[in-house]
Amino acid sequence: MAIVVGIAGGSGSGKTSFAHKLLQRVGPERCVTLAQDSYYKDGSSLAPEARAAINYDHPDAFDTQLLVDDIQDLKAGRPVPQLTYDHASYARHVLPDPLAPRPVVLLEGILILAEEPLRRLMDIKLFIDTDPDVRILRRLRRDLKERGRSYDSVERQYLESVRPMHLEFVEPSKRYADLIIPEGAENAVALEAVVARVRAMLEA
């Protein structure tokens, strides 16, 4: 059975960077990565008004049952479809190459610790704890540069959904973490501790 490492934290906290460093240290050949963002419900058939109303920071935005099913398949040694979500078209797509099962599953996402069915599947639960001002600056830079968003739209989304959802769902979920990691991927001591724990579990 594969080891599942859950990496949670707010938007812009550094979850993906920590997951990447962990993958490099444990070995890319031994890890498969799943992003909760790839499991947003498909909204391509919704009316424009409904699309605009999607709250991407609320648990209901995700197809959690599908994510649970895929993790269970990977843990059991079965390949799963590789998904991606296109924010421009509100559509979830299946990529050509499936995800092959590997000894370690790295699961990262803002709300993975808020969902009890997901927590039950995790062997190690991490929460990346990064200051709010750092997170909003990272998110602003990402949305402006990578997603072509306007400053006004990023500000509005942050104030209307990102921040309130973080306070309601994301922040409280860190009480379920086995380890709370300040500064994310920059925290070398925490990274080494997690790497050592994963290696020990692999050798057990």
C-alpha positions in Angstrom: 0.0 0.0 0.0 1.3 3.4 -1.0 2.1 6.1 1.6 0.0 9.2 1.3 1.5 12.5 2.4 -1.1 15.3 2.6 0.2 18.9 2.2 -2.3 21.5 3.0 -2.2 25.3 3.5 -3.7 28.5 2.3 -3.5 29.8 -1.3 0.1 31.0 -1.9 1.5 29.3 1.2 4.1 27.3 -0.7 2.4 23.8 -0.8 3.5 23.1 -4.3 7.1 24.2 -3.7 7.2 22.0 -0.6 5.8 19.0 -2.5 8.3 19.5 -5.2 11.3 19.5 -2.8 9.9 16.5 -1.0 9.6 14.7 -4.3 13.2 15.5 -5.3 14.5 14.3 -1.9 12.5 11.1 -1.8 13.0 10.4 -5.5 10.8 11.2 -8.4 10.7 7.6 -9.4 9.1 6.7 -6.0 6.5 9.5 -6.0 3.3 10.5 -7.7 1.7 13.9 -7.2 -2.0 14.7 -7.0 -3.2 18.3 -6.8 -6.7 19.0 -5.4 -7.0 21.9 -7.9 -7.2 19.3 -10.7 -10.5 18.0 -9.1 -12.6 21.1 -9.4 -16.1 20.2 -10.6 -16.5 20.8 -14.3 -18.3 24.0 -14.9 -18.1 24.2 -18.7 -21.8 23.6 -19.1 -22.9 26.2 -16.7 -24.5 29.5 -17.7 -22.1 32.5 -17.6 -23.8 33.8 -14.4 -23.3 30.5 -12.6 -19.7 30.3 -13.8 -19.0 33.7 -12.4 -20.5 32.6 -9.1 -18.2 29.6 -8.6 -16.4 29.9 -5.2 -13.1 28.1 -5.9 -12.1 28.3 -2.2 -15.2 26.4 -0.8 -15.2 22.6 -0.3 -18.3 22.3 -2.6 -16.2 23.4 -5.6 -14.3 20.1 -5.5 -15.3 16.6 -6.6 -14.0 15.1 -3.4 -15.4 11.7 -3.9 -13.6 11.3 -7.2 -10.3 12.4 -5.5 -11.0 9.8 -2.7 -11.6 7.1 -5.3 -8.4 7.9 -7.2 -6.3 7.9 -4.0 -7.7 4.5 -3.1 -6.9 3.2 -6.5 -3.3 4.5 -6.3 -2.9 3.0 -2.8 -4.1 -0.3 -4.2 -1.6 -0.2 -7.1 -4.0 0.8 -9.8 -3.3 3.7 -12.3 -5.8 6.6 -12.4 -6.6 9.3 -15.1 -4.4 12.4 -14.9 -6.7 15.4 -14.6 -6.3 19.1 -15.1 -8.6 22.0 -14.7 -8.7 25.0 -17.1 -9.8 28.1 -15.4 -10.3 29.9 -18.7 -13.0 27.4 -19.9 -14.2 26.2 -16.5 -13.5 22.7 -17.8 -11.8 19.7 -16.2 -9.8 17.6 -18.7 -8.3 14.2 -18.8 -4.7 14.2 -20.0 -3.4 11.5 -22.3 -1.0 9.8 -19.9 -2.6 8.2 -16.8 -0.9 8.5 -13.4 1.0 5.3 -12.5 0.9 4.0 -8.9 4.1 4.6 -6.9 5.2 4.0 -3.3 4.5 7.6 -2.2 1.5 9.7 -3.1 2.0 13.4 -2.6 -1.5 15.1 -2.2 -1.6 18.8 -2.0 -4.4 21.3 -1.8 -5.9 24.1 0.3 -8.8 22.0 1.7 -7.5 18.5 1.9 -7.3 18.5 5.7 -10.8 19.9 5.9 -12.3 16.8 4.4 -12.5 13.8 6.8 -12.7 11.2 4.0 -9.4 12.5 2.6 -7.8 12.7 6.0 -8.5 9.0 6.6 -6.4 8.1 3.6 -3.3 10.1 4.7 -0.4 8.6 6.5 1.3 12.0 7.1 -0.7 15.2 7.4 1.2 18.5 6.9 0.0 22.1 7.0 2.2 24.9 5.5 1.7 27.9 7.7 2.7 31.1 5.9 1.9 34.7 6.9 -1.2 36.2 5.1 0.8 39.1 3.6 3.2 36.7 2.0 0.4 34.6 0.7 -1.5 37.4 -0.9 1.6 38.8 -2.6 2.4 35.4 -4.1 -1.2 34.9 -5.2 -1.3 38.4 -6.8 1.9 37.8 -8.7 0.7 34.4 -9.9 -2.7 35.6 -11.0 -1.4 38.7 -12.8 1.5 37.0 -14.6 0.4 33.4 -15.1 -3.4 33.8 -15.5 -3.7 37.2 -17.1 -6.0 38.5 -14.4 -6.5 42.2 -13.6 -5.6 43.6 -10.2 -9.2 44.6 -9.5 -10.4 41.1 -10.1 -7.7 39.5 -7.9 -8.5 42.0 -5.1 -12.3 41.4 -5.4 -11.8 37.6 -5.3 -9.5 37.7 -2.4 -11.8 39.9 -0.3 -15.0 38.1 -1.3 -14.0 34.4 -1.2 -10.3 33.6 -0.7 -9.9 35.4 2.7 -13.3 34.4 4.2 -13.0 30.8 3.0 -9.4 30.6 4.4 -10.7 31.8 7.8 -13.7 29.5 7.8 -12.2 26.3 6.4 -8.5 26.3 5.7 -7.1 27.8 8.9 -9.2 25.7 11.2 -8.1 22.5 9.3 -4.5 22.8 10.6 -5.6 21.3 13.9 -5.7 18.0 12.0 -2.1 18.2 10.9 0.6 16.0 12.3 3.1 18.8 11.6 2.6 22.5 11.1 5.4 23.9 9.0 6.2 27.6 9.1 7.8 29.1 5.9 7.1 26.0 3.8 9.8 24.9 1.4 12.3 27.3 3.0 12.0 25.3 6.3 15.0 22.9 5.8 14.6 21.3 9.3 11.0 20.4 8.7 11.7 19.2 5.2 14.5 16.9 6.5 12.2 15.6 9.2 9.4 14.7 6.7 11.9 13.1 4.3 13.4 11.0 7.1 9.9 9.9 8.2 8.8 8.9 4.6 12.1 7.0 4.1 11.6 5.1 7.3 8.1 4.2 6.4 9.2 3.0 3.0 11.8 0.7 4.6 9.5 -0.6 7.3 
